[in-house]
């Protein structure tokens, strides 16, 4: 940037120095508007609805005082924390029921595997089973298999009961949470003013319009969102420092060009009133240039102050004839008398 400025003529440098900050400040906005034009071309109806919803939201938001908006935001945050705590408590209750069900499931699966293993191991002994002949190999095998089957059936029923209990706990917790949310939201809504309620309704309408616009033109919407996030992102400190140095360089450049020229005005006025031209030229021209090294705002003070000061000076007149003395002359040009 700087080499091009130095190569330009004095007039071009002045115009560039004055126009560049404004041009730089408008670059991001122009790119954002370009992205909006692409979105408008891709989905004109949805874009118009979205713009209208945003305008309505802006109007509705302006009717809400900042203090009320701050209090409502605090209330919403407290509501969110309360809902999170309630949800954590209900999730803990559901988790306990689910863990019990999983334990019962593992026991039931182990009992079923034991029954299958026992059956495979003792099924060949069942051919020795004799009814009414006491305890034999076959009767013992039948007893062991029946015990394993009974354990498998019992643990399966326990699992089914735990599974049903987990479903019941989950449904009850969800219903309790829904009731709590509904009651809390109703109480919170009742505490809001009509203007805040209108702002919330406008925000919901804007969100709905944005969802339709995103569905109609997803690529253009994604580009707009990316550009918006880029403009909202915090600037890199290195970029900020570089831009600050460039701005200071532009201020100094403008000072070098304008301050010596502007200093001529109070200098000529003071010279006509018998004061030193060079002293007042430095007062109105060099002093602002020096103060621009400290602050760009401080550089704006000396010139108008010097101009007003020069205009308020009284012209030095000859005490003998009252004629104008002619600046730094030792004798009056009209009567020749020595000047004090």
Protein Blocks (a to p, Z undefined) as FASTA:
>chain_A
ZZmmmmpcfklmmmmmmmmmmmmmmmmmmmmmmmmmmmmmmmmmlmmmmmmmmmmmmmmm
mmpcfklmmmmmmmmmmmmmmmmmmmmmmmmmmmmmmmmmmmmmmmmmmmmmmmmmmmmm
mmmmmmmpcghiajafklmmmmmmmmmmmmmmmmmmmmmmmmmmmmmmmmmmmmmmmmmm
mmmmmmmmmmpcfklmmmmmmmmmmmmmmmmmmmmmmmlmmmmmmmmmmmmpccdfklmm
mmmmmmmmmmmmmmmmmmmmmmmmmmmmmmmnopafklmmmmmmmmmmmmmmmomklmmm
mmmmmmmmmmmpccdddfklopaehijafbdfklopacZZ
